[in-house]
Amino acid sequence: MSARGDERLVDQIPDERLLSGSSIRGLLEGFVARIRGGDLGALPVVLGIVVIWTVFEALNPAFLSSENLVNLTMQCAAIGTIALGVVVVLLVGEIDLSVGSVSGLAAAVLAVTFVQLQWNLVLSLVAALAIGCLVGLLYGYLFTRFGLPSFVITLAGLLGFLGLQLWVLGRTGSIAIPFDSWIVQFAQQLFLPPWAAYALAVVSVGVYAWSRVRHAQRRAAANLVSQGYASIAVRSGLLLLFVVAAIWYLSLDRGVGVMFLFFLALVVVMNFLLTRTRWGRSVYAVGGSVEAARRAGIRVDRIYLSVFALCSTLAAVGGILAAARLASANQSSGTGDVNLNAIAAAVIGGTSLFGGRGSAFSALVGIVVIQSISSGLTLLNLDSSVQFMVTGVVLVLAVIVDSLSRRTRAATGRA
């Protein structure tokens, strides 16, 4: 493999781009340098959230009420989990158009096995997740064995698994999940008490700070540029301040929902897998250059199989969460705007359609944008048609920003 190929491959794998120096000034200088180089990260979408929240709060003061924000967080969990799987597929430069149908099928399997067949709930959940995983493995096999485009494979899956969902539900078309089941309680009524939420926040930020310190120490021991302790302390302090403030405000109503925490945990775990494991680095490498990844010894076919399987499994998880929140599975589960919102959330959150760039947190910030638009327009009593148009405009703007940042990186020799 040529030196140029090696450099291209390494450039596609996230190296955290740690900052030099130990001062706050170094932190700011590194941030500005990344922006000038076209590495915008989550900055555009964060600014977008600020603008959206400001506009809707000005139009309706109830938008930023603690009650509405609690509802917003709970609404993010199901589709956000589906979007998390879409992020992983987009990182290798492919697409899954069937995540909505797979989520609906998983919800149908859960309802039929648990309610009609009287299976144990845990067994029903395993069956629903297994269906999702098998669908992804089928996609991966067709993609790697026959070279079929992922667009065609998953478009066929969208139609086929929607039909299978209707067949599983049967003539009734709708199955109610008992309110007293723990899965429904988990999705609707479980909220952390304030003291537990604050304790979890402190522990989580402490673990984050410790991991950053350990990472900086390992890089310093290898004579590599490492992040300074001052910048780690500043980041950790700001993060803790933000989280504590958010918990306090949400606690003015019902507090932090356990289902939303579950979604956040999935995001954190996925971020760890993508940034700290060999598999994650391989995903970015394949998304950056398939040929370079293959020459570097990466089993490209296995990466594709794992990515499609993970995407469909997360779609099944999202379908289960959605069914539990509604306490039912029906013919409309996974249909409507579920599919489009999940894909739009991944792209709006900063994941590139061209592969190789993005993060697990793209699903989080992207779904916050989508649900903020939906919640704000609902409070204004505007028709759903307006929501689709606004979301479409935001999606186009996100792709434009991604394209411009790619051009900037290319011009500066960073991509």
C-alpha positions as CSV (number, residue, x, y, z in Angstrom):
1,M,0.0,0.0,0.0
2,S,1.3,3.5,-0.9
3,A,2.2,6.1,1.6
4,R,-0.5,8.3,0.2
5,G,-3.0,5.5,0.7
6,D,-1.9,5.1,4.3
7,E,-2.3,8.8,5.0
8,R,-5.8,8.8,3.4
9,L,-6.9,5.8,5.6
10,V,-5.6,7.3,8.8
11,D,-7.2,10.6,8.1
12,Q,-10.6,8.9,8.0
13,I,-10.2,7.4,11.4
14,P,-11.2,9.7,14.3
15,D,-8.1,10.4,16.5
16,E,-10.0,12.8,18.8
17,R,-7.9,15.6,17.4
18,L,-6.6,16.4,20.8
19,L,-5.5,19.9,21.6
20,S,-2.0,21.0,22.5
21,G,-1.3,23.0,25.5
22,S,-2.9,23.1,28.9
23,S,-4.6,26.5,28.9
24,I,-8.1,27.6,28.0
25,R,-6.5,29.7,25.3
26,G,-5.2,26.5,23.7
27,L,-8.7,25.0,23.9
28,L,-10.1,28.0,22.0
29,E,-7.3,28.1,19.5
30,G,-7.8,24.4,18.7
31,F,-11.5,24.9,18.3
32,V,-11.1,27.8,15.9
33,A,-8.5,25.9,13.9
34,R,-10.9,23.0,13.4
35,I,-13.6,25.3,12.2
36,R,-11.3,27.0,9.7
37,G,-10.3,23.6,8.5
38,G,-13.9,22.6,7.7
39,D,-14.3,20.4,10.8
40,L,-17.6,21.9,12.0
41,G,-18.6,19.0,14.1
42,A,-21.9,19.6,15.9
43,L,-21.6,23.4,15.8
44,P,-24.2,24.0,13.0
45,V,-26.9,21.8,14.5
46,V,-26.3,23.2,18.0
47,L,-26.7,26.7,16.6
48,G,-29.8,25.4,14.8
49,I,-31.3,24.1,18.0
50,V,-30.7,27.5,19.7
51,V,-32.4,29.3,16.8
52,I,-35.4,26.9,16.7
53,W,-35.9,27.1,20.5
54,T,-35.7,30.9,20.5
55,V,-38.2,31.3,17.7
56,F,-40.7,28.8,19.2
57,E,-40.4,30.3,22.7
58,A,-41.0,33.8,21.3
59,L,-44.1,32.5,19.5
60,N,-45.4,30.4,22.4
61,P,-43.9,30.7,25.9
62,A,-45.1,27.2,26.7
63,F,-42.5,25.7,24.4
64,L,-39.6,25.9,26.9
65,S,-41.8,25.0,29.9
66,S,-40.5,22.0,31.9
67,E,-43.6,20.0,31.1
68,N,-43.1,20.4,27.3
69,L,-39.3,19.6,27.5
70,V,-40.0,16.5,29.5
71,N,-42.5,15.4,26.8
72,L,-39.9,16.3,24.1
73,T,-37.2,14.1,25.7
74,M,-39.6,11.2,25.9
75,Q,-40.6,11.6,22.3
76,C,-36.9,11.5,21.2
77,A,-36.1,8.1,22.6
78,A,-37.8,5.7,20.1
79,I,-37.0,7.4,16.8
80,G,-33.6,8.6,18.2
81,T,-32.7,4.9,18.8
82,I,-33.7,4.1,15.2
83,A,-31.6,7.1,14.0
84,L,-28.6,5.8,15.9
85,G,-28.6,2.7,13.7
86,V,-29.0,4.8,10.6
87,V,-25.9,6.8,11.6
88,V,-23.8,3.6,11.7
89,V,-24.9,2.6,8.2
90,L,-24.2,6.1,6.8
91,L,-20.7,6.0,8.2
92,V,-19.8,3.2,5.7
93,G,-21.5,5.2,2.9
94,E,-24.6,3.1,2.7
95,I,-28.3,3.6,3.5
96,D,-31.2,1.6,5.1
97,L,-34.6,2.7,3.9
98,S,-36.5,0.0,5.8
99,V,-35.8,1.0,9.4
100,G,-39.4,2.1,9.9
101,S,-40.8,-1.2,8.6
102,V,-38.4,-3.2,10.7
103,S,-39.4,-1.3,13.8
104,G,-43.0,-1.9,13.1
105,L,-42.4,-5.6,12.5
106,A,-40.6,-5.8,15.8
107,A,-43.5,-4.1,17.6
108,A,-45.9,-6.5,16.0
109,V,-43.8,-9.6,17.0
110,L,-43.6,-8.3,20.6
111,A,-47.4,-7.7,20.8
112,V,-48.5,-11.0,19.2
113,T,-46.1,-13.2,21.2
114,F,-46.6,-11.4,24.6
115,V,-50.4,-10.7,24.4
116,Q,-51.9,-13.4,22.1
117,L,-49.4,-16.3,22.6
118,Q,-48.8,-15.5,26.3
119,W,-45.1,-15.7,26.1
120,N,-42.9,-14.4,28.9
121,L,-42.2,-10.7,28.2
122,V,-38.4,-11.3,28.2
123,L,-38.7,-14.0,25.6
124,S,-41.0,-11.8,23.5
125,L,-38.4,-9.0,23.6
126,V,-35.6,-11.4,22.5
127,A,-37.8,-12.6,19.6
128,A,-38.4,-9.1,18.5
129,L,-34.7,-8.2,18.7
130,A,-33.8,-11.4,16.9
131,I,-36.1,-10.5,14.0
132,G,-34.3,-7.2,13.6
133,C,-30.9,-8.7,13.7
134,L,-31.8,-11.4,11.1
135,V,-33.1,-8.7,8.8
136,G,-29.8,-6.9,9.0
137,L,-27.8,-10.0,8.4
138,L,-29.9,-10.7,5.3
139,Y,-29.2,-7.2,4.0
140,G,-25.5,-7.6,4.7
141,Y,-25.4,-11.0,2.9
142,L,-27.2,-9.7,-0.2
143,F,-25.0,-6.7,-0.3
144,T,-21.6,-8.5,0.1
145,R,-22.5,-11.7,-1.8
146,F,-24.3,-10.3,-4.8
147,G,-23.2,-6.6,-4.8
148,L,-26.8,-5.3,-4.8
149,P,-27.0,-1.6,-3.9
150,S,-28.2,-1.0,-0.4
151,F,-30.8,1.4,-1.7
152,V,-32.5,-1.4,-3.7
153,I,-32.1,-4.0,-1.0
154,T,-33.6,-1.9,1.8
155,L,-36.3,-0.4,-0.4
156,A,-37.5,-4.0,-1.1
157,G,-37.2,-4.6,2.6
158,L,-39.4,-1.6,3.3
159,L,-42.2,-3.1,1.3
160,G,-41.7,-6.7,2.2
161,F,-41.4,-6.3,5.9
162,L,-44.4,-3.9,6.0
163,G,-46.4,-6.7,4.4
164,L,-45.0,-9.2,7.0
165,Q,-46.0,-6.8,9.8
166,L,-49.6,-6.7,8.5
167,W,-49.6,-10.5,8.3
168,V,-48.3,-10.9,11.8
169,L,-50.9,-8.6,13.3
170,G,-53.7,-10.5,11.5
171,R,-57.2,-9.3,11.0
172,T,-57.5,-7.2,14.1
173,G,-54.7,-4.9,12.9
174,S,-54.1,-3.6,16.5
175,I,-53.0,-5.3,19.7
176,A,-53.0,-3.5,23.0
177,I,-50.1,-4.1,25.4
178,P,-51.2,-4.3,29.1
179,F,-50.6,-1.0,31.0
180,D,-49.4,-3.0,34.0
181,S,-46.6,-4.7,32.1
182,W,-43.1,-3.4,33.1
183,I,-42.2,-2.5,29.5
184,V,-45.1,0.0,29.3
185,Q,-44.3,1.3,32.8
186,F,-40.7,1.7,31.7
187,A,-41.7,3.8,28.6
188,Q,-44.5,5.9,30.2
189,Q,-44.2,6.3,33.9
190,L,-40.7,5.7,35.2
191,F,-38.8,8.9,36.1
192,L,-35.6,9.3,38.2
193,P,-36.0,11.1,41.5
194,P,-34.0,14.3,41.5
195,W,-31.3,13.0,44.0
196,A,-30.7,9.9,41.8
197,A,-30.5,12.1,38.6
198,Y,-27.9,14.4,40.3
199,A,-25.9,11.5,41.5
200,L,-25.9,9.9,38.1
201,A,-24.8,13.2,36.6
202,V,-21.8,13.6,38.9
203,V,-20.7,10.0,38.4
204,S,-21.1,10.2,34.6
205,V,-19.1,13.4,34.3
206,G,-16.5,12.0,36.7
207,V,-16.1,9.0,34.5
208,Y,-15.9,11.2,31.4
209,A,-13.1,13.3,33.0
210,W,-11.2,10.3,34.2
211,S,-11.4,8.7,30.7
212,R,-10.0,11.9,29.1
213,V,-7.2,12.1,31.7
214,R,-6.2,8.5,31.1
215,H,-6.3,9.0,27.3
216,A,-4.1,12.1,27.6
217,Q,-1.7,10.2,29.8
218,R,-1.4,7.4,27.3
219,R,-0.7,9.8,24.5
220,A,1.8,11.7,26.5
221,A,3.6,8.4,27.4
222,A,3.8,7.7,23.6
223,N,5.3,11.1,23.0
224,L,2.1,12.3,21.2
225,V,0.3,15.6,21.5
226,S,-2.1,15.3,24.4
227,Q,-5.0,17.3,25.8
228,G,-4.0,19.5,28.7
229,Y,-5.5,19.0,32.1
230,A,-6.9,22.5,32.1
231,S,-8.9,21.9,29.0
232,I,-10.2,18.7,30.4
233,A,-11.3,20.4,33.6
234,V,-13.0,23.2,31.7
235,R,-14.9,20.8,29.5
236,S,-15.9,18.6,32.4
237,G,-17.0,21.5,34.5
238,L,-19.1,23.0,31.7
239,L,-20.7,19.6,31.0
240,L,-21.5,19.1,34.7
241,L,-23.0,22.6,34.9
242,F,-25.2,22.0,31.8
243,V,-26.4,18.6,33.0
244,V,-27.2,19.7,36.5
245,A,-29.1,22.7,35.2
246,A,-31.1,20.5,32.8
247,I,-32.0,18.0,35.6
248,W,-33.1,20.8,37.9
249,Y,-35.4,22.3,35.2
250,L,-36.9,19.0,34.1
251,S,-37.4,18.1,37.8
252,L,-39.8,21.1,38.0
253,D,-42.2,18.7,36.2
254,R,-41.8,14.9,36.2
255,G,-38.1,14.8,35.9
256,V,-35.8,12.7,33.7
257,G,-37.5,9.8,32.0
258,V,-35.8,6.4,32.4
259,M,-36.6,5.6,28.7
260,F,-34.7,8.8,27.6
261,L,-31.8,7.8,29.9
262,F,-31.8,4.4,28.1
263,F,-31.5,6.2,24.8
264,L,-28.6,8.3,26.1
265,A,-26.9,5.2,27.4
266,L,-27.2,3.6,23.9
267,V,-25.6,6.8,22.4
268,V,-22.7,6.7,24.8
269,V,-22.1,3.0,24.3
270,M,-22.2,3.4,20.5
271,N,-19.8,6.4,20.7
272,F,-17.4,4.2,22.7
273,L,-17.6,1.4,20.2
274,L,-17.0,3.8,17.3
275,T,-14.2,5.7,18.8
276,R,-12.4,3.4,21.1
277,T,-12.5,-0.1,19.4
278,R,-10.9,-1.7,16.4
279,W,-14.3,-2.3,14.9
280,G,-15.2,1.4,15.2
281,R,-12.0,2.5,13.5
282,S,-12.7,0.0,10.8
283,V,-16.1,1.4,10.2
284,Y,-14.7,4.9,9.7
285,A,-12.0,3.5,7.4
286,V,-14.4,1.6,5.2
287,G,-16.6,4.8,5.0
288,G,-13.5,6.8,4.0
289,S,-12.1,4.5,1.4
290,V,-13.2,0.9,0.9
291,E,-10.1,0.0,-1.2
292,A,-7.7,1.6,1.3
293,A,-9.4,-0.3,4.1
294,R,-9.2,-3.6,2.3
295,R,-5.5,-3.0,1.6
296,A,-4.9,-2.3,5.2
297,G,-6.2,-5.7,6.1
298,I,-9.7,-4.8,7.3
299,R,-12.3,-7.5,6.6
300,V,-14.6,-5.2,4.7
301,D,-17.4,-7.8,4.2
302,R,-17.6,-8.4,8.0
303,I,-17.8,-4.7,8.7
304,Y,-20.8,-4.4,6.3
305,L,-22.5,-7.4,7.8
306,S,-22.1,-6.0,11.3
307,V,-23.2,-2.6,10.4
308,F,-26.4,-3.7,8.7
309,A,-27.2,-6.1,11.5
310,L,-26.6,-3.4,14.1
311,C,-28.8,-0.9,12.2
312,S,-31.8,-3.3,12.0
313,T,-31.4,-4.4,15.6
314,L,-31.5,-0.8,16.8
315,A,-34.5,-0.3,14.6
316,A,-36.2,-3.2,16.4
317,V,-35.3,-1.6,19.7
318,G,-36.8,1.7,18.6
319,G,-40.0,-0.1,17.5
320,I,-40.3,-1.8,20.9
321,L,-39.9,1.5,22.7
322,A,-42.5,3.2,20.4
323,A,-45.0,0.3,21.0
324,A,-44.4,0.5,24.8
325,R,-44.9,4.2,24.9
326,L,-48.2,3.9,23.0
327,A,-49.1,0.6,24.8
328,S,-50.1,-1.0,21.5
329,A,-48.8,-2.2,18.2
330,N,-50.9,-1.7,15.1
331,Q,-50.8,-1.4,11.3
332,S,-49.4,2.2,11.5
333,S,-46.5,1.2,13.7
334,G,-43.3,2.2,12.0
335,T,-45.1,3.9,9.1
336,G,-45.9,7.5,8.4
337,D,-42.9,9.8,9.1
338,V,-41.0,7.3,11.3
339,N,-38.7,6.2,8.5
340,L,-38.0,9.7,7.1
341,N,-37.5,11.3,10.5
342,A,-35.0,8.7,11.6
343,I,-32.9,9.2,8.4
344,A,-33.3,12.9,8.6
345,A,-32.2,13.0,12.2
346,A,-29.0,11.2,11.4
347,V,-28.2,13.6,8.5
348,I,-29.3,16.8,10.3
349,G,-27.2,15.7,13.3
350,G,-24.0,15.9,11.2
351,T,-23.5,12.4,9.8
352,S,-22.2,12.7,6.2
353,L,-24.1,11.0,3.4
354,F,-20.8,10.4,1.7
355,G,-19.5,8.1,4.5
356,G,-16.6,8.3,6.9
357,R,-17.8,11.3,9.0
358,G,-20.2,11.6,11.9
359,S,-20.7,10.3,15.4
360,A,-23.2,8.5,17.6
361,F,-24.2,11.9,19.1
362,S,-25.5,12.9,15.6
363,A,-28.6,10.8,16.4
364,L,-29.1,12.7,19.7
365,V,-28.8,16.2,18.4
366,G,-30.6,15.4,15.1
367,I,-33.6,13.9,16.8
368,V,-33.8,16.9,19.2
369,V,-34.0,19.1,16.1
370,I,-36.8,17.0,14.6
371,Q,-38.8,16.7,17.7
372,S,-38.4,20.4,18.6
373,I,-39.8,21.3,15.2
374,S,-42.7,18.9,15.7
375,S,-43.4,20.1,19.3
376,G,-43.2,23.7,18.4
377,L,-45.5,23.5,15.4
378,T,-48.0,21.4,17.4
379,L,-48.1,24.1,20.1
380,L,-48.8,26.7,17.4
381,N,-51.7,24.5,16.1
382,L,-50.2,24.3,12.7
383,D,-50.9,21.6,10.2
384,S,-48.5,18.6,9.9
385,S,-47.9,19.7,6.3
386,V,-45.9,22.6,7.7
387,Q,-43.8,20.3,9.8
388,F,-42.9,18.2,6.7
389,M,-41.9,21.3,4.8
390,V,-39.9,22.9,7.6
391,T,-38.1,19.5,8.3
392,G,-37.3,19.2,4.6
393,V,-35.8,22.7,4.5
394,V,-33.6,21.9,7.6
395,L,-32.5,18.6,6.0
396,V,-31.4,20.4,2.8
397,L,-29.5,23.0,4.8
398,A,-27.7,20.2,6.7
399,V,-26.6,18.5,3.5
400,I,-25.4,21.9,2.1
401,V,-23.4,22.5,5.3
402,D,-21.9,19.0,5.0
403,S,-21.0,19.6,1.3
404,L,-19.4,23.0,2.0
405,S,-17.3,21.6,4.9
406,R,-16.1,18.7,2.7
407,R,-15.0,21.3,0.1
408,T,-13.2,23.3,2.8
409,R,-11.4,20.2,4.1
410,A,-10.4,19.2,0.5
411,A,-9.0,22.7,-0.1
412,T,-6.9,22.5,3.0
413,G,-5.8,19.0,2.4
414,R,-7.6,17.4,5.3
415,A,-9.9,15.0,3.3
